[in-house]
C-alpha cells in the first residue's frame, strides 16, 4: 500500500498497524514470476516427450529469474554447486570412449539440465521462502491430481486412450512409466498428511488430496512406490514429533494423526477390494513379494558391479543399454557402471548430505513452518533413496526439485515468523519528511541476534 500524506495519518486512530517486509533488493513483478513457477511445476506430469513442457518453461524462467533478480544465491550454495560440478566432471571423464557418442552426450546433457534445475529451485525458495514453497506445492498438487484422474480413467474406462494412459495394464497417466507415476505422488501424500495433522486450515482439502494421491500410489501397482510411500510416512511422523517443542504439542499431533491413519487404512481396504485392483495387487506382490524377472534384475546389478571393476572410470553416460540386454534398474548401479566409482561416491555423498541437512533443519529451525516442511522433505528424500536402489531415478524431475528445496538458504529458513507492529503518526510523518525507510521489524537482544546469526550462517 502506498504511503498517504501526513494529514491523513493524523486523522486516523493513534496507532497504525504496519507490516514491513525484510529488506531485499527489488525484483520485477515477483508475483508474476512465482505464478509462472507454479504453472511450470504444474506441467511436471506431462512428460511423454523430450524435452517436456516443464523443461522449456524452466529454461525461460531461469533467464527471467536471473535478469529480474528473482533468484537468490549465497555463499552457502557453493556446496551443492561444487558437488554438481564434480559430478559433471566425473561424467565427462567417463565419456572418453562411449559405444554411442550421440546417446552419451544427450544423456549427459539431460543429467546436467536436471542438476541445474535443482539449483534453480534453490534460488527461487531462497529468494521467496515459504511463499515459493506454497506456490510449488499448489502446482505440484494440481498436476498430481490430474495425473491420478487420468490414470484412473484409463484403467477403468476402456477405449483407445488406454494405449496412452496405461503401460502393461498399469496406470501411468502422461508419464512414461507407472514406476514414475506412483513415486511422483508420494510427496503429495506426505505433504497433505503434514498439513492435515499440523494445521487447522483447509483440512477438508488436505484430506481429499491425501486420499487421491494415496489412491494413485496404490493403483500404480509399483512395489517400489509402495515401499517409498511407506518409508516416507514412517519417517515423517517421528521427525515431526521430535521437531515439536513441547510434550503437549506432541500429544496433540498424535491425536490428530490417528484420524488420517484410520481414514487411510479404511480407504485402502475398500479400494483393494474393488474389481480389477485386488487381482492386480495379488499379481504384483507375487510370491513373497518377488517375481521371476527380479532374478534378472539382480543379475544386471551384479553385471554392473563387474563392469565397474573392469572400467573404474565408467563406460559412459547412457551406455548401459548398449552393454547389457536389460536396464540396470538402479540409480546407484547405473552411475557406478556408466560413470565410475568417483561419480557414485559424489552422488552418495550429496544424498547423505542432503538428508543430514534437511533433518537438522527439521529439528533446529526457529520457524515451525520450516521445521514441518523439512520433516516432509527429509522423509521424501529418504523414500526416494530407497526407490533409487531398485529403479533408475537419475532423470526424475521431482527428485531434483526436492533436493533444490533441501538447499534453501539458511538465513531464509532461520527467519522467525513476521509480526505486526504499531507505528505512531509522528513516526510516519517524520519518516516521510526525511525520506527514510521505517524499520519496524522485531528488535532482538544482542544474545538472540548473535545466536540467530550463528545458527543461520554456520555450515552444515
Buried (B, 14 or more C-beta within 10 A) or exposed (E): EEEEEBEEBEEEEEEBEBEBEEEEEEBEEBEEBBEBBBBBBBBBBBBEEEEBBBBEBBBEBBEBBEEBBBBBBBEBBEBBBEBBEBBBEBBEBBBEEBBBEEBBBBBBEBBBBBBBBBBBBBBBBBBBBBBBBBBBBEBBBBBBBBBBEBBBBBBBEEEEEBEEBBBEEBBBBBBBBBBBBBBBBBBBBBBBBBBBBBBEEEBEEBBEBBBBBBBBBBBBBBBBBBBBBBBBBEBBBEBBBEBBEEEEBBEBBEEBBEEBBEBBEEBBEEBEEEEEBEEBBEEBBEEEEEBEEBEEBBEBBEBBEEBBEEBEBBBBBBBBEEBBEEEBBBBBBBBBBBBBBBBBBBBBEBBEBBBEBBBBBBBBBBBBBBBBBBBBBBBBBBBBBBBBBBBBBBBBBBBBBBBBBBBBBBBBBBBBEEEEBEBEBEBBBEBBEEEEEBEBBEEEEEEEEEEBEEBBBEEE
